[in-house]
Amino acid sequence: MEQNNQKAALQVRDLSVTFSLGKKLFGPSSKLHAVNGVSLDVFRGEFLSIVGESGCGKSTFAKVLLGLQKPTSGAIDLNGRPLASYSRLEIARQIQPVFQDPYSSLNPRKSVAANVALPLIVGKGEGSADIRGSVQKALDLVGLSRKHAGAYPNQLSGGQRQRVAIARALITRPGILICDEPTSALDVSVQAQILNLLQNLGRELNITCIFISHDLSVVKHMSKRVAVMYLGRIVELGAAEDVFNRPRHPYTKMLIGSILPADPGKKLSIPTNDGGFPDPTNPPPGCHFSPRCDQAMEVCSKVKPDLLRDEAVEVACHLYSGTSTQRLAS
């Protein structure tokens, strides 16, 4: 599948990751389906956000794409070649992460320059003079000056440390950045700076960015497409404008309704039937969201809905699957 004649940088097909949580005193061991049959194309140069509550499988999905977690089943192609055929070093050259906590992701005993240079040193692809030049170019890209090169992480602010982490990710000139909650540990005033930086770098360097977040307000104005995950499955996928302006899935509506309004006098839309996030080791049958959905039908508790196209988006909901003649109100 292509989008606007763009080729997919990543093609994910029916990807699943299952963890065994150990044996119980009586009965078999429990299974956790962290990622459950995810299929997704990520196109070159796009900014794709994956959103959902904590525990929905976003970070596990990111680890599989980075080669840090082996999938239980399914397939991933990177630039048309199976990801499993790449070495760890080859994956690192093409896909780089930006993690949630910039302080814990940097070596506190190494200078900023040494932290940023680490991917090149491990790759052994450049001499020392070339490495110094590459480090300075990477720091320039993220808005850090030469004086920061000799500093240590504990001498920098949270926003500056995240810029260092981004510079380190960019130094090998990867085609794909995977950003796992990269602003959640930062002050609100700094979050916008980092988000704008990532957007600008994506456009300037034509980098594919997969941005993982639980906060839709963070990704609303910066994503080209949005994938909404719930209990390991993608339940809605489409252009950000379509997902935010006319969400189809009741879970997406709930997430958007939970965004704090700019007007402090405006009330939040609180679901009346929300029983809370279910036990992921014992998910409800059929549609996993049905116990929390105020529009659930009988079929929802029996049959798992497929991800099907409805106009501009794809949605996994029986209200759009043709299983029922009932439709959501526009």
C-alpha positions, 0 to 999 in steps of 0.5 A: 500500500502506498500513500500519495505515491510515497513508499513505506519506510516500515511495513508491519504485518500482523505483529504480536508480542506475548509475554508469559507471566509465570505459573500460578499456584493452580492452573496455567500461566497467564499470558499478556498480549502486549501487541496483538495483531498490529498491521501498519505502514509508516511512510518516509518523511511522515510524522506518525503518532501512536497514542493510547493509555499506559499499558496499551502496548505502545512502548512494546511496539517501539521496542520491536521496531528498534530490534530490542524486543523479538516479536512472537509472530508477524513480520516487519520490513524496513525499506523493503527488507525483513527487519530480522535480516538486519544486524543490531548495528544495521538497525541502529544506523537506520532507526534511532530512539529518543527516550522519555527521561533524558537524564537516565538515557545519557551517561552522567560520567561522560561529557555532552560531546562524548554522549553524542559521539557514542553511536559513531564510536560504537559503529567505528565508521569515522576517525576522531577528527571526523567524529568531532565535526559530526558531533558539532554539526549534530549539536548545531542541529538541535540548537546547542552551542560549542560551550555545551559540548564540554558540559556534563548532563547534570549541568544542563536543564531538562530541555537541554538534556533532551536536545543532547539525546536528540543530537545523539540520535541524529548523528548517524543520520538515521531515516527513522526516529522513534520518540517514546514520550520524549516530552513527558518528563519536561516542564510544560514550557519546555515541551513545546520547544522540543516538539517544534524542534522535532517537527522542524528536524523532520521537515529539514532532514526528511526523517520519518518520526514515530511519536509515542504518547498517551496525551492527545493534546501533545500530538494534536497539532504536529502529527500527519497521521494518528494511530490509536491503540487499545490493549495491544490493537490499533482501533483507529488510524487516519489523518490527524485532522480526520481523527481529531475532527471526527473521531469514529471509535468510542475510545478515541472519543473518550481520549479526545474528551479527556483533553483539558479545555483551554477555557477553565469554565468548560466542563470535561466530557466524562464517560458515564460507563467507564469501568476503567482499564481492564486486566490486560492478562484477562481482556474482555471477549469480543471488542476489548473496549465494550465494557467501557463503551456506552454504545456497546451492542450485543455483538460487541461482547462476542465478536472482535471487530476488524480494522476496516476503512470508513471514509478517510480513516480505518476503525475497528468498531462494529458500529462501522463494520456492517455487523450492525445497521446502527451507526454513530451519529456524525 
